[in-house]
Amino acid sequence: MADALSSAGSAAGDAASSAFSSASNATGADTVTAEQIQAEVLGPMSVMSSGFSDSFASPLKAALPKTYSVGYAGAPRAFFNDLMTNSGQGLLECGGVAFSAVDGTACAYAANLSLMVVIGVLIPIIAIIYCFFFACGRMMSRCECMGKPCGEPNCGSRKPTRVEYKRPRKLLCCCCYTTFMCAVITIGLVGFLSTNQMAQDVQDVLTSLDDATAFPGLYKEALHEDLATVSAEADAGLMGINDNLVGIPDAVQAANLELNASLSGLVSSLAAMRSFIEGDAPDQSTPNPCTYAMNGTVVTYDPVAQSWMDNGTAVPASAGGTCCAAGETFSCVLGVHPVGKGSAISGESSRGAICNTYALQSDLNVTVTAKTCPCCCECTEAEASVELARTMIPSSAQLSLLNRPIQTGDVGTIITDTKSSVDPALVEFTNAFSSIMSVTDLAKSSLGNQGAVIGGSVSIWALSWIGVILGFIGMVLRGQCCWWTAYTIGILNVLIFFILFGVSSAVVLPFGDLCDGMPRTGEDTKSWLMTFSATGSLTSVDPVLVNLYADCLAKRGGFLWGVANVSLANITQRFDAFDASKSIPQAARDRALGVAANTEGLTVSRAAIESFSGTDAKYGKFNTTDLELAATAETQAIVADVGLYHAALSAHVATVKARLTAALASRESVKAASDTASTNLTRMTNQSVGTISTIAATIMRSGSCDQLNAMYENVRAPLCDRLSKSLDAVWFLFFLMGVVWFPVFCLICANSKVSQHRRGISALEDEEHSIGDKKKKKKGEGETFEEKQKNKDK
């Protein structure tokens, strides 16, 4: 049975795992498979995203301005608390006071997110304003400062250059631009891959969350099926345990009936011998019982205490609480009663000679004087003790307490009731992940459509490639049109990527802080659980949720039963009705089968009974030497009476001893039957306790938190170890791409003049000979006197 239940326990313990593995891809084995696939297909991107996050995104986050103190326990936790417990309604009340909100509040965190969005929008606006003034200023002779980016006043205009570009300078401009072009293309490629990785991570997180919210139903279904198997196994096993009770009451009852008869006979024999010794009353028609006293104080014998009692107080043997020996009368228990007659001797006309004194006179006549018959103090003790042993023989009702077979019909009900105790924990499990889903919805709404993400990613990152490639074409073809188209596209890139940086901050930063708060397996959960508190105190959080995280989700080796405050001892206690040690308590066993205790009276009186003799000095010892020597008819008749008394007393003693032997033999029979019954009951107890322990352990294993912990990690890991990292990478690349365009602008301006110079438009003096310039200088304008004379001579 133990093996069967152990097998059933293993099945129940693994049930949730098996059912869930067949219906979900979020089990431990499926997680490994997914990670292997990602390592083979998307591994480089995942490593790249993690590298960007750790090396660049994290320092950038640390450098950004914050309107709150760093640490999850402050404003971030307040923000997520409102988002998860109040659906973000409290954030709507921040309004215009957000930027002046108190540190540690949800509004302070919301203010920081708003600040990041504003920064992301302001940077491109400032850049566009600068580009506007640059475009205007480069045409004005008084705004030659606008030409600083390309090193000469006519930067970017169609006017000829005022600077002679030597070959080294031309090569430097081309090389610098080529380098930054490669950088932009590389950033764009990495950004494209990271964006795709981010979209994949979003899908993984959403899938994990869907699996997590579906898991309780699968878990309950599997738990129900396998506990039903455990219940059937338990019924069969417990029913078999009842075989130990077969024949127990009948065998013990039969032996006890025999012992009762033996003890009754022994008591009767002891009473008869005592009555024979103590004689009859003077009227010779009634017994003449003795009263016992010690030094004049009446005492009674208590067989339970095995002591003579003085008004309820035991008289110890050292204080005289023993029967007087022959000739003793003081400091011992002495029997007294009126002078009576000796007991009649069966079949004889004479009476017991022990109750007379015989004095031989000088004329050989015998003077017979009646005296007090002796009291058999030892007989009184033995008779009371043996009677106590007889009354201690278990009754039929007491023996029936051993015949209590285990009723197995309620096992299934108890198991079902036990299973239902984890329902609140599974509800909280679902709620816990639903709360996380309320945060991931921010990403789901924008990144849930993977096709749209890939299309948008191509459009965004390809725009930067187009810009720098157009510039490269302009450098090759020496065309300014390409350069200024690239310049315009660059402005669009700055606008797009900084806005994306600012807007994505509202998603990236919360994700990072959320993951800082979510405990890993083995970490303390108190700070995270405060997120779900309505009052800011852990005591206001649902205890089931507290136990769920502390004892199950973030702990290896925990049990779901512990979340519901159901321990192994508690589960075991629910099956007390099937525990033989409870249904047949030890006290009932000791009373029915405790032969030594039940027959202790027989044990303590055995020595006294075995020492009885027909010629005892106290009860039958006579000195008949003088009577025998007298040899008269009278003396011979007296000697004959004494002989008859001795013979009758010896017969009584023999009967008592024979009855004692029979009683002892009966006791051995009772002991044998009781030992067999005790062995069976012990085996029954061990089997029932073992079976119940196995059932309880099986149920406990079936509520293992290993699967729930794996499910938690299968949500936390994609969310925090992958999605948060890829979000960080894309967010940083948005910022990097926006920043890198500023030096590219300068290079575009410089290279446009280099291209102009390469086309031959390289100095103001060449302006008169340019194909597109037909204007002539006014005569004499700007000439010296010598030049004017030369012109006249011509």
Secondary structure, 3 states (H helix, E strand, C coil): CHHHHHHHHHHHHHHHHHHHHHHCCCCHHHHHHHHHHHHHHHHHHHHHHHHHHHHHHHHHHHHCCCCCCCCCCCHHHHHHHHHHHCCCHHHHCCHHHHHHCCCCCHHHHHHHHHHHHHHHHHHHHHHHHHHHHHHHHCCCHHHHHHHHHHCCCCCCCCCCCCCCCCHHHHHHHHHHHHHHHHHHHHHHHHHHHHHHHHHHHHHHHHHHHHHHHHHHHHHHHHHHHHHHHHHHHHHHHHHHHHHHHCCHHHHHHHHHHHHHHHHHHHHHHHHHHHHHHHCECCCCCCECCCEEEECCEECEEECCCCEEEECCEEECHHHCCCECCCCCCCCCEEEECCCCECCECCCCCCECHHHEEEEECCCCCEEEEECCCCCCHHHHHHHHHHHHHHHCCCCHHHHHCCCCCCCCCCHHHHHHHHHHCCHHHHHHHHHHHHHHHHHHHHHHHHHCCHHHHHHHHHHHHHHHHHHHHHHHHHHHHCCHHHHHHHHHHHHHHHHHHHHHHHHHHHHHHHHHHHHHHCCCCCCCCHHHHHHHCCCCCHHHCCHHHHHHHHHHHCCCCCEHHHHCCCCHHHHHHCCHHHCHHHHCCHHHHHHHHCHHHHCHHHHHHHHHHHCCCCCCCCCCCCCCHHHHHHCCHHHHHHHHHHHHHHHHHHHHHHHHHHHHHHHHHHHHHHHHHHHHHHHHHHHHHHHHHHHHHHHHHHHHHHCECHHHHHHHHHHHHHHHHHHHHHHHHHHHHHHHHHHHHHHHHHHHHHHHHHHHHHCCCCCHHHHCCCCCCCCCCCCCCCCCHHHHHHHHHC
